[in-house]
């Protein structure tokens, strides 16, 4: 039997072509993707020609539009879908706080921010260490008033803060910058470049971005307010909508304060809930007002000291009430010194805006009622109204609100009685805030800035302090100090005489009439 003749070129070409066409047709979906063609977009046309079936599934997990049936529409619905998002009408990409099943909030990130090339830092991992040799970066003062200073290149090493300069006259006295000492550091020191090289060596690490430091040993509820006022002096172009060029601060340090105030439990009881240090502001507030801000304590500060190399704060905003108190008038709050720095009229709006937006209360809804908030201290220790006056005030305010078409919010200063978000939401949208004197009223700086916006702070007879008055006036809001049946405001304020925790008497009828007048 003879072997068939060898294949010629024509026959070989036909066989190869047939095999190629077979494989391409058998795997047409994959073949189209290799060629850069979206099978879903061409599926309908090819099917009408009888070339393919209906097995193609789009990127959203559905059949092509021409092949969808009632069952698929019943299961999936008619939602639209964009790559990188879940299916929906777009409303699911953000949610205000306090809504939804769990009350959580989230905001959609702009599409241009979602890519691998986006840089979230001004330095890379490779920039951890800086070798400066004999050319140590020198410390510069950017802004300064007693107790409130913005520095560039502040060094921390071996338990001490160093300011390095070959021109000592360029720095204010250390006692005007920081007077406080404590667990975290002693007296700050200045060094020349030559001295610094001997003390710290030829290399160190930069802590990038903007850092804030509260140098006080004891907490104060004006800390965030004063630090932002100092920092905002770098941008005098902040507008009424809170638009600013300032980068967000990255960390707030309390170098003298430990994270927990109670003794460490036995290791076997690690599950015990600890008592956190009081920073003067609610832990939620910093996270809402400045989400990029982390809070560091003595333990973090101690870590830097023990590593054995100098760390350099690229930009450091320092607040020290002890240094400020020596330079303000008697009876004025220490943070008043920060207002000696020039700033925009709207310097506070970026922070207030962040809080108001988080709570869903930034934009005033059409036809919204004026809001009166009675912030009571009845469940708290310290100064408060008598039970009879407290009840009478609520009743009178409610009656007046019903007649005039106002909204009344009665909230407690204790989080166990009123959730923090509910209390702040009432404050943020308030036209009037009424409360017994106390540190809790610093939250009034977040009230909506409108013509009738007024804080009524209730004092015992012949007692008065300016801590809240100064802050409210600085924001161009109205402030009224109330004693019994008398009101004081503007230049006509009582003499400075700090109140105690005594019961605060009040003429309810006179107070409610004054509130109504302020709103009219």
N, C-alpha and C positions, 0 to 999 in steps of 0.2 A: 504494500500500500504506500502510495506516494504522499509525502508531506505537502500540505498546501503551499502555494507560493508565498513568499514574504510579503507583508503589507507594504503597499507603496505609500508615498507621502500623503496623497489625497485621503486614503482610508485611515491613516493614523490621525490626521487632522480632524476628520469627522468623528472618530471615536472620542478623542479628547474633548472636542466641543460638546458632544452629547453628554459626556459625564459631567462636564462643568455646568451645563444648563440644568441637568438633573439635580445636582447638589444645590445650585442657587435657588431653583424652584422649590425644592423640598424644604429648604431653610430660608424662605424668602424674607421672613421678618428680620432674622439676624443679618441677612445679606443687605437689606435696605439700611439697617443701622450702620453697617460697615461703610456703606457708601455715603453716610451722612444724611439719610432721608428718614424723617419721622414716620414710622409705619401707620400711626394713628391718623395722620393727616391725609394719607393716600389710600387708606383701607377701603373706604367706600367706593372710590373709582375702580380699584382693582377688583373688588368683589362684583361690581356690576359687569365687569368683563369676564367673570367666572374664573379668575386666576387664583383667588385665595378664599379661605373660609372666614369664619367670624371669631377665630380664637384670639385675635390681637387684643391685648389689654393695655390701656393707656397708663401714663405715669400716675394718674389719680386712682388707679385700680378699677376703672370702669371700661366698658366696651366703647368703641367709637360712637359718636353722637347718633349716627344713622342706624346703629344696631341696638340701641337701648330699648328695652321692653318695659312693660308696666311693672313687672316684678322688681326689676333693678331700680326703677324710679321710686317704688314703694319702700325699698330697703335703704337706698342711699338718699333719696330726696333730690331736690333741684338746686343744691348748693353749688356755688362756683368754687373754684380751687385755684390757688396761686402757688407756684413752686416755692417751697420753704415755709409754707404756712399750713395750718389745718384748714379743712374745708369749712366754709361759712360765708356770711355776708359782709365780713370785715369787722363787725361789732365785737366779735370774740377776741380780737387782738389786744384789747385793753379793757380794764374793769376798775371803776372807782372803789376806794376803800369802803368797807361796810356793806357791799352788795354781794350777790351770789351766795352759794350754799355755805361757804366757810368765811365769808367776809374778807377774803384776800384781795389784794390789788396787784395789777401789773400793767405795764405800758409797752406798746409795740416799739421795737427798735427800727430806726429808719433803714431802708434797704441798703443804702450806700455804706452803712456801718458794718454790715455783715459780710465780711470777706477776709480772707487769710492775710491780705496785705495791710490791713488796718493796724496802725501803731497805737497802743494804749499807754505808751511811756515815752519820755524823751531820752531814754538811755536803754541799752541792751544789757543782757546778762553779762556780756564781756566787760562791762564798765564797772564791775563791782569794786575794783581797787584802782586807786589813782596814785601814781608815783610823781611826787612834786619836787623831789630832790631838795635843792636849797630855795626853791621858789614857792613857798607855801602860799596858798590863796589867802589874801588878807581880808580881815573883817571890815565890812562897810555898814554904816548906819543909813538906811533908806528913809525912814520916818521915825521921829521921836518926840514924845512928850513924857513928862514924868510918869513912870509906871507902865507906859505903853510904847513899845519900840518894835520896829521892823529891822531885822539884821540880815546881812548876807554873810555866809561863811562863819558860823559860830561853831566852835570845836568843843567836843566832850571827850574827856580822856581821864581815866583813873580817878573818877569821882569828882572831877572839877570841870567847870565850863570856862573855856579860854576864849578871849577875843584877841586876835593877832593883828597888830598894826605897827608900822614903822613911823606913823604920824599920830602920836597919842592925842593931839589936839583935835583930831577928827572924830573922836568918840566922846560922848557925854560922860560924866562921872558914873562909875559902876553903881553907886547908890541910887542914882536916878533911873537906872534901868531895872535893877533887881536889888532889893534890900532884904528879901526873905531868905532864910536858910532852913534846912531841914534834913530829912533822911536822904534825899536825893543828891544834894550838893551843899557845899559850904559857900564861902564868898567866891564870887566870880573873880577871875584874874585876867590881866592884860599882859601880853608878851610881845617882844619884838620878834621879827622873823628869825633872827639868829638864836634868840633864847628858845623859841618854839622848836627849832630844829633839834636842839639839844634835848628838850623835854619829850618831844613826840616823834622824832625820826623823820624819815624822808618819804613816807607813804602813809596812806590812810584810805578811808572809804567815805564816799559822799552819800548822804541821805537826801535823795532828790525830791523836788517839788516843794510845796509850801507846808511848813509845820507850824503848829500853834503850841504854845506852852503857857500853862497857868502855874506861875512860880509860887503861888500862895500855899501855905501849909494847911489852910482851912478852906472848905468849900464856900462858894458864894453863888447866888442864883443869877448874878449879872455877868458871869464869866463869858458865855457865848455872845451875849449882847455886846460887851465891851471889846472882845477880840474881833468880832466882825466889824465894829465901828472903826477900829484901828486899821484892819486890813483893807476896808473899803476906801480908805484915803488914797489908795493907789489908783483908783479909777473914779475920777470926778465926772465921768460921762454917763454914769448909771441913769437910766431914764425911768419914767413913771410906770412902765411895764416891767421893771426889774431887769432889763437887759444889761449885761455887764461883760467886760472883757476879762475879768479876773478868773484865773484857773481855780478850781475848788481846792481847799486845803485838804491834805491827805491824812494828817494825824493831829490829834490833840493830846498833849502829854500832861500828866499830873505827877511830876517826878518825886514828890514827897508823900504821896498817898498810895497805900496798898490797895489792891483790887478788892480784898475782903477785909472787913473790920473785926471779925470774930477770930478766935484762936483756931489754928488748924486742927481738925478732928483726927482721930486715929485713922490710920490708913484703911483699916477694916470697915470704917464707916464713911467711905468715900462718897456714898450716895446722899449724905446729908446736904440739905440746901443751905448755902452759905449766905451771910449778910454782906451785900456789896457796899462798897464805899459810896458815900453821897457826894456827887459832883456839883450839886446845886441846881441841876436841871434833870428832868425825867429822862431815863435812858432812851426812850422812844424819840424824844425831841431831836437829838443830834442826828439820829438815823433818818429821820424824815426831812429835816431842814437841810442837812448836808450829808447825803447818802454815801459819798466817797470818803467821809471822815471816819477813821478808826481812833479809838481812845486807848491810850497807853498809860500805864501806872508805874509805880516804883519798881515792880518786878521787871518790867520791860527796860526801864532806865538802867537798872542794875546790870542787866545782861550786857548792855553796851559798855559799861564801865569795866566789866571783868574780861572782856575779850582780849584786851591788851594792845589794841591799835586805836588811834584817834578816829572818831567819826565826825564828819563835818555836815552841819545842817545848811543846805543850800540857801534856803530862805526861812527865817525863824521869826514868828510874831510872838512877842513876849508880853504877858500881862502880869503885873505884880501890884496888888492893891496897897501893900505896905509902902512901896516906893511912891505910889500916887497920893496916899493920904497926907503926906507931908506937904503937898503942893495944892490942895484944894481948900476952899473956905470951910470953916466950921459948920457942920450940919449938912454939908453937901456929900453925896455919895462919892466914893473913891473913883468910880468909873467916869465921873464928870471930866477928869483929866483927859480922857481919850477924845473928847469933843473939842479940844484945842487944835486938833488936826483938821485941815480942810477936807471936805467931802461933798458929794452930790447931795442935793435936797432929798433924793430918793434912795439914799444909801442902804436903807433897811429892806427895801422892796424885794430884792432877790431872795432873801431868806424867808420873808413873810409869804412870798408867792409860792415857794416850794411847799411850805406847810399847808397853805390854803388849797393848793392843787391836790395834794395828797388826800385831803379831807373832802375834796369835791366841792369846795366853796369859794373858788377864786373869782369866777365870773358871776356877776349878780344876775339872777334870773328876772325877766320882765315881770313887773307887778309884785316883786318880792316884798314882804312886809318888813318893817323895821323891827329889829330884834333887841329885846331887853334881857340881859342875863344877870340873874342873882346868883353869885358864886358864894355859897355859904360855907361856914366853918363849924357848923353845929356838931358834927361828928368827930371833929379833930380836937386835939389838945390846944390850949392857947386861947387867944382872944375870940370872943363870939358875942352874939346878941343874946338877950334873955329869950327863953322859950316863947314867952308871950309876944315879944316884939318880932321874933322870927316868923311866927305864924301870922301875925297881923300884917307884916310886910308882904308876905306871899299873897295873902288874900287881897290886899289893896292893889298890888301890882297886877294881879290877875284881873281884877275888876276894871282897872284903868285900861289894860290891854284889850279886853273884850269890847269896851266902849270905843276905843280909838282905832281898833284894827291892827294892833301890834302883836308880835309873837313873844311869848314869855318863856324863857328857859330857866329852870331852877336846878342847879348842879352843885355837887359837893366837891370840896377840895380833896377828899380822900378817894383814891382809885378803887378802894373796896366798895364804895358807894356809887361812884360814877366812873365808868370806864374812861381811860385817858383820851381816847379818840372822841368819845361823846363830849367830854368836857372841852377839849380843844376846838371841836367843831362849833360848839355854842359860842366860844370866845371869838373865833375867827370871823363869824358872820354877825357879831354883835354891833349894834349902834350905841348901846349903853351897857356898861358893866358896873354892878354894884357889889361891894363886898367890904367886910371888916378889914382893917389894915393888916398887912403881912406880906411875907416874901412871895406867897403864891400869886400875888397880883402882878409880878413881872411878866406873867403870861399875857397880860393885857396888851403888850406891845404887838401882839399878832392880830388885834382887832382890825376890822376893815376900816381903812382911812376914808371916811366920808365927812361932810360938814357937821352932822350932829354927833359924831363919834366922841363919847365922853366916858371917863372913868370917875365914878363916885367912890372915894375911899373913906370909910367910916372910922373915926377916931373917938376915944374918950375925950371929955372936956379938957382943954388946955394941954393936949398932947398932939404932937405932930412930928413927922420925919419926911424927908424929901426923896427917899430912894425911888419910889415909883413916880412921883411927880416929875422928877427931872427926866426920866425916860420918856414919859408920855408927852411932855412938852417938847422934847427933842424931836419927836416924830410929828410935830404940828397937830397933835390931837388935843382935845380939851380935857382938863383935869380939874376936879372939884374935891377939895378936902371938906368932909362933913363932920361937924361936932354937935351932937344933939339935934338942934333945929337950925343951926347956922351953917352957911356955906362960905368957903374961902377959895379964891382962885386968882390966877395971874400974879400981879405984884402984891395982892392983899392976902398973904398966906400967914398962918400962925407962926409964932416963934418956935424954934427948934426945941423939942422936948420929947425924947424917945418914949413911946408908949410901952406898957408892959402887957401881960396876958390878962388884964382885968376885963370884966364884962363891959361891953360898949353900949351905953344908952343911946336911943335914937327916937326922934319924933317922926313916926311913920307918916303921918299926914303931910307934914312939911316936905319930907324927902320925896314922896310920890309926886307931889305937885311940882317939885324942882325937876324931877325926871321928865314929867310931861312937858314942862316948859322947854327943856333941852331938846326934845324931839320935835317941837312945833316950829 
